């Protein structure tokens, strides 16, 4: 099949290390790197590097307002703003930051083995422990509530409420976790190459199987009706309108001979960006399955994707240090 191209709209550059995460700080693209640095690219094309984790690596990243928050193997959680100002928010004295979540109001959560810590936007810190390593964290879209994925299920925790804990059980090792935008569902990826979900109003289980590889990237559509996932030779997009995906077939978008590694929905349209294990990136319109090539395949793996708030620019990064920005016409 012939795929139209947006290659002439992409500015590419080398950042020198594995891109472990990225996000937009207003009009500035921020790339977290496996060597501990953060690259900031402003609208004029000027680049600067700041040392967020000197002599260490940035393992996880999240956006909080107009700050990039990174957690490293040095045990530090660091804030970097669009001007390159770096601030250490947390120092866990060398304990690896396994997972990280952030809210626009400045609230943070992070995990270290079985221990989970949350800090609200006033600086009040609370701790909680689960029975096994806390692999994934996600804040609910409304309210100060946190989902924690771990072995044999997930835990919902209100850090500000004593005994504000609810357990969601399902056997197996659960990795990443996400809330639906309407706050009605929690979905986890699993070591067993499947997804599992819970409908929160009644605890109903939802099993979404058939993946050849692990799902490590989620993206919700702007209307909350679709959940796009990585882990197959297409972006697998599950319908969540009305009663969720049970009994409904997912859509397979952007079928290629390589596994999808990252997905990112446009913030205002039913358009999905999908990055692949062979370095390719496609932009796919759900309404008619039209595809546009954003990046040609090579020897890299797409490791990060993020749209800006306006949906006019898409930033990407790979495991071999290549990065770029697509600017839509």
Buried (B, 14 or more C-beta within 10 A) or exposed (E): EEBEBBEEBBEEBEBBBBBBBBBBBEBBBBBBBBBBBBBBBBEEEEBEBBBBBEEBBBBBBBBBBBBBBBBBBBBBBBBBBBEBEBEEBBEBEEBBBBBBBBBEEBBBBBBBEBBBBBBBEEEEEBEBEBEEBBBBBBBBBEEBBBBBBBBBBBBBBBBEEEEBEBEBEBEBBBBBBBBBBBBBBBBBBBEBBBBBBBBBEEEEEBEBEEBEBBBBBBBBBBBBBBBBBBBBBBBBBBBBEEEBBEEEEBBEBBBBEBBBBBBBBBBEBBBBBBBBBBBBBBBBBBEEEEBBBBBEBEEBBBBBBBBBEEBBBBBBBBBBBBBBBBEBE
